[in-house]
């Protein structure tokens, strides 16, 4: 019985660690895409501005994931 509890606890801790790692990677990618979008949209080149607009396809889902991460952190702090 004790080995089942220990195994379950270890699995849960590893899963939470992986979720935190993926969340951090997602935030880094979001920041990078936001910087790229601003730099590309400031360009006078048409191709660069199109690429800047196309980055929104990746930015919006990452933004929703970031908001979910923040919401979970706020709720757990309360």
Secondary structure, DSSP 8 states (H G I E B T S, - for coil): -HHHHHHHHHHHHHHHHHHHHHHHHHHHHHHHHHHHHHHHHT-S-HHHHHHHHHTHHHHHHHHHHHHHHHHHHHHHH-
